[in-house]
Amino acid sequence: MSHEAHEPETPHLDFQGTTPYEDYVRADVLTHLQHTLSDDPGEMVFLVTTQVMELWFTVIVHEWETAAKALRRDDVPTAVDALRRSRRELEALNASWKPLAGLTPAQFNSYRSALGEGSGFQSAMYRRMEFLLGDKSASMLVPHRGAPRVHAELEKALHEPSLYDEVLRFLARRGHPVPKAVLERDVSQKYEPSPEVEGIWTSVYAGDERDEVARLGEALTDVAELVWRWRNDHLVATRRAMGAKTGTGGSAGVAWLEKRAQKSVFPELWTARSYV
């Protein structure tokens, strides 16, 4: 038997047309979507980071919609799996702030004019994330009136139950006393905390931690915590880059982000802990 080292076989390299990798990933499309509008070399990382964030928004929306559909079928394991995947994806999304977190005002100003009236609050996919969390607002459809497909998708999301609405409907089917007013509320409106729902979560957390409803609650809390961290990281990066100046697109900038950062996602899951 020969003991000579054998070179590994060369992979197949000759394809007709594009490679299977390109056909699946569309890397050529992705890597040619960057069209900077200033001469500043730092604009590229800002643009690419923003595009990466949009891709993570898309994945997270998919996960939360998967969880909502599973809960309609009372399929808690599938819902929890989707929420746990979204936790890891939210961690990756939040890490996207790192390339931008150290921007000085001078560095940001060097290409800020390229944004024109553009602002992150105009992101349709991020708005779908917020709608799934129960933070509904019909006024947030207005910026998208000129894009019929995007507007239609957002309008559909506005009038569908949020992820949390599906959670509460599931709890009601499990025999928990969710108020009729909560179950029959206008789901196109922002969700408001309910003392009765707080009582339900208090009861769940006072019981068996291994119960699947308790595990669902913890998966939702993980999501809520990471959304809060996203909002705070956004606030800190913006404050560092531009202080208290008016934000891009005429938004209130830091003042608006501070208000957002104070809001709890799935609020009763947090307040119930004070009573367990």
C-alpha positions as CSV (number, residue, x, y, z in Angstrom):
1,M,0.0,0.0,0.0
2,S,1.4,3.4,-1.0
3,H,2.0,5.9,1.8
4,E,2.3,8.8,-0.5
5,A,0.0,11.7,0.2
6,H,-2.7,12.2,-2.2
7,E,-3.9,15.6,-3.4
8,P,-7.7,16.1,-2.8
9,E,-9.7,15.8,-5.9
10,T,-10.3,19.2,-7.6
11,P,-13.9,20.1,-7.4
12,H,-15.9,20.5,-10.5
13,L,-15.2,23.9,-11.9
14,D,-16.6,24.0,-15.4
15,F,-20.3,25.1,-15.5
16,Q,-22.5,26.1,-18.3
17,G,-23.5,29.6,-17.4
18,T,-23.5,30.7,-13.8
19,T,-22.4,28.5,-10.9
20,P,-25.0,26.6,-8.8
21,Y,-23.8,28.8,-5.8
22,E,-24.6,32.0,-7.8
23,D,-28.0,30.6,-8.9
24,Y,-29.0,29.9,-5.3
25,V,-27.4,32.9,-3.4
26,R,-27.6,35.6,-6.2
27,A,-24.3,36.9,-4.9
28,D,-23.7,38.9,-8.1
29,V,-26.9,40.8,-7.5
30,L,-26.2,41.4,-3.8
31,T,-22.7,42.6,-4.4
32,H,-23.7,45.1,-7.1
33,L,-26.4,46.8,-5.1
34,Q,-24.0,49.3,-3.5
35,H,-24.2,52.7,-5.2
36,T,-22.6,55.3,-3.1
37,L,-23.5,58.9,-3.6
38,S,-20.6,60.7,-2.0
39,D,-16.8,60.5,-2.4
40,D,-16.3,59.6,1.2
41,P,-14.9,56.0,1.6
42,G,-16.8,55.6,4.8
43,E,-20.2,55.7,3.0
44,M,-19.7,52.2,1.7
45,V,-19.8,50.6,5.2
46,F,-22.8,52.6,6.1
47,L,-24.7,51.5,3.0
48,V,-23.7,47.9,3.3
49,T,-24.5,47.7,7.0
50,T,-28.0,49.2,6.3
51,Q,-28.6,46.7,3.5
52,V,-27.5,43.8,5.8
53,M,-30.0,45.1,8.5
54,E,-32.8,44.9,5.9
55,L,-31.9,41.3,5.1
56,W,-32.1,40.5,8.9
57,F,-35.4,42.3,9.1
58,T,-36.7,40.0,6.3
59,V,-35.5,36.8,8.1
60,I,-37.0,37.9,11.4
61,V,-40.3,38.8,9.9
62,H,-40.4,35.3,8.4
63,E,-39.7,33.7,11.8
64,W,-42.3,35.7,13.6
65,E,-44.9,35.0,10.9
66,T,-44.0,31.3,11.2
67,A,-44.5,31.5,15.0
68,A,-47.9,33.3,14.6
69,K,-49.2,30.7,12.1
70,A,-48.0,27.8,14.4
71,L,-49.9,29.3,17.3
72,R,-53.1,29.5,15.3
73,R,-52.7,25.7,15.0
74,D,-51.9,25.4,18.7
75,D,-48.4,24.1,17.7
76,V,-46.3,25.5,20.5
77,P,-43.1,23.6,19.7
78,T,-42.9,25.0,16.1
79,A,-43.7,28.5,17.4
80,V,-41.0,28.3,20.1
81,D,-38.4,27.0,17.6
82,A,-39.1,29.9,15.3
83,L,-38.8,32.4,18.2
84,R,-35.6,30.8,19.3
85,R,-34.1,31.1,15.8
86,S,-35.2,34.7,15.7
87,R,-33.3,35.3,19.0
88,R,-30.1,34.3,17.3
89,E,-31.0,36.4,14.3
90,L,-31.8,39.4,16.5
91,E,-28.3,39.0,18.1
92,A,-26.8,39.1,14.6
93,L,-28.9,42.1,13.7
94,N,-27.9,44.0,16.8
95,A,-24.2,43.2,16.1
96,S,-24.7,45.1,12.8
97,W,-24.5,48.3,14.8
98,K,-20.8,47.7,15.6
99,P,-19.4,49.0,12.3
100,L,-21.3,52.2,12.8
101,A,-21.2,52.6,16.6
102,G,-18.0,54.6,16.7
103,L,-18.9,57.2,14.0
104,T,-17.9,60.7,15.0
105,P,-20.1,63.7,13.9
106,A,-17.5,64.7,11.3
107,Q,-17.4,61.2,9.8
108,F,-21.2,60.9,9.6
109,N,-21.5,64.5,8.2
110,S,-19.1,63.6,5.4
111,Y,-21.8,61.6,3.6
112,R,-25.0,62.4,5.5
113,S,-26.1,64.7,2.7
114,A,-26.2,61.6,0.4
115,L,-29.1,60.3,2.4
116,G,-31.3,63.3,1.5
117,E,-34.7,62.7,3.0
118,G,-33.9,59.0,3.6
119,S,-34.4,57.7,7.1
120,G,-34.5,54.3,8.8
121,F,-38.1,54.9,10.0
122,Q,-39.1,54.6,6.3
123,S,-38.0,50.9,6.2
124,A,-41.1,48.9,5.2
125,M,-39.6,45.6,6.4
126,Y,-38.8,47.1,9.8
127,R,-42.3,48.4,10.0
128,R,-43.6,44.9,9.4
129,M,-41.5,43.8,12.4
130,E,-43.0,46.5,14.5
131,F,-46.5,45.5,13.4
132,L,-45.9,41.9,14.3
133,L,-44.9,43.1,17.8
134,G,-48.2,44.8,18.2
135,D,-47.0,48.4,17.6
136,K,-49.5,49.3,14.9
137,S,-50.0,52.7,13.3
138,A,-51.9,53.4,10.0
139,S,-49.9,56.6,9.6
140,M,-46.7,54.6,9.0
141,L,-48.2,53.4,5.7
142,V,-48.1,57.0,4.3
143,P,-44.5,57.0,3.2
144,H,-45.1,53.9,1.1
145,R,-48.1,55.2,-1.0
146,G,-45.9,55.5,-4.1
147,A,-44.9,51.8,-3.9
148,P,-48.1,49.8,-4.5
149,R,-46.7,46.3,-3.6
150,V,-45.0,47.5,-0.5
151,H,-48.0,49.5,0.6
152,A,-50.3,46.5,0.1
153,E,-48.1,44.2,2.1
154,L,-48.0,46.7,5.0
155,E,-51.7,47.3,4.9
156,K,-52.3,43.6,5.0
157,A,-49.9,43.4,8.0
158,L,-51.7,46.3,9.7
159,H,-55.0,44.5,9.7
160,E,-53.8,41.0,10.6
161,P,-53.4,39.9,14.2
162,S,-49.9,40.6,15.6
163,L,-47.7,37.8,17.0
164,Y,-48.8,38.8,20.5
165,D,-52.5,38.8,19.5
166,E,-52.0,35.1,18.4
167,V,-50.3,34.4,21.7
168,L,-53.3,35.8,23.6
169,R,-55.8,33.9,21.5
170,F,-53.9,30.7,22.1
171,L,-53.9,31.4,25.9
172,A,-57.7,31.8,25.7
173,R,-58.1,28.5,23.9
174,R,-56.0,26.9,26.7
175,G,-58.6,28.1,29.2
176,H,-56.9,31.2,30.5
177,P,-59.3,34.1,31.2
178,V,-58.2,36.6,28.4
179,P,-60.8,39.4,28.4
180,K,-63.2,39.5,25.5
181,A,-62.3,43.1,24.9
182,V,-58.7,42.0,24.3
183,L,-59.6,39.1,22.0
184,E,-62.0,41.2,19.9
185,R,-60.0,44.4,19.8
186,D,-59.3,46.2,16.6
187,V,-56.0,44.6,15.7
188,S,-55.0,47.5,13.4
189,Q,-54.6,49.6,16.6
190,K,-51.6,49.6,18.9
191,Y,-51.8,46.9,21.6
192,E,-52.4,48.4,25.1
193,P,-51.5,46.5,28.3
194,S,-54.3,44.7,30.2
195,P,-54.3,44.0,33.9
196,E,-56.1,40.7,33.3
197,V,-53.4,39.6,30.8
198,E,-50.8,40.6,33.4
199,G,-52.6,38.3,35.9
200,I,-52.5,35.4,33.4
201,W,-48.8,35.7,33.0
202,T,-48.3,36.0,36.7
203,S,-50.2,32.7,37.1
204,V,-48.2,31.0,34.4
205,Y,-44.9,32.1,36.0
206,A,-46.0,31.1,39.4
207,G,-46.6,27.5,38.1
208,D,-44.4,24.9,36.5
209,E,-41.4,26.4,34.6
210,R,-41.4,23.4,32.4
211,D,-44.9,24.0,31.2
212,E,-45.0,24.8,27.4
213,V,-46.8,28.1,28.0
214,A,-44.1,29.2,30.4
215,R,-41.5,28.2,27.8
216,L,-43.4,30.2,25.2
217,G,-43.4,33.2,27.6
218,E,-39.6,33.0,28.0
219,A,-39.1,32.7,24.2
220,L,-41.2,35.8,23.8
221,T,-39.3,37.6,26.6
222,D,-36.0,36.8,24.9
223,V,-37.3,38.4,21.7
224,A,-38.6,41.5,23.6
225,E,-35.3,42.0,25.4
226,L,-33.3,41.9,22.1
227,V,-35.7,44.3,20.4
228,W,-35.2,46.6,23.4
229,R,-31.4,46.2,23.0
230,W,-31.7,47.0,19.2
231,R,-33.6,50.2,20.0
232,N,-31.0,51.2,22.6
233,D,-28.0,50.4,20.3
234,H,-29.7,52.5,17.6
235,L,-30.2,55.4,20.1
236,V,-26.5,55.3,21.3
237,A,-25.1,55.1,17.7
238,T,-27.3,58.0,16.6
239,R,-26.5,60.1,19.7
240,R,-22.8,59.5,19.1
241,A,-22.9,60.4,15.4
242,M,-25.2,63.4,15.5
243,G,-26.1,64.4,19.0
244,A,-29.5,65.9,19.4
245,K,-29.8,67.3,15.9
246,T,-32.8,66.7,13.7
247,G,-32.7,63.2,12.2
248,T,-32.5,62.3,8.6
249,G,-35.8,62.6,6.8
250,G,-36.9,65.3,9.2
251,S,-37.4,62.9,12.1
252,A,-36.9,64.0,15.7
253,G,-33.7,62.0,15.8
254,V,-32.5,61.1,19.3
255,A,-35.6,62.4,20.9
256,W,-37.8,60.0,18.8
257,L,-35.4,57.1,19.5
258,E,-35.4,57.8,23.3
259,K,-39.2,57.6,23.3
260,R,-39.1,54.3,21.4
261,A,-36.4,52.8,23.7
262,Q,-38.7,53.4,26.7
263,K,-41.5,51.1,25.3
264,S,-41.7,47.5,26.4
265,V,-42.5,44.8,23.9
266,F,-45.1,42.3,25.2
267,P,-45.5,44.5,28.3
268,E,-47.4,42.1,30.6
269,L,-44.6,39.6,30.4
270,W,-42.4,42.2,32.1
271,T,-44.8,43.6,34.7
272,A,-46.1,40.2,35.8
273,R,-42.7,39.4,37.2
274,S,-43.2,41.8,40.0
275,Y,-46.0,39.7,41.3
276,V,-44.6,36.2,41.1
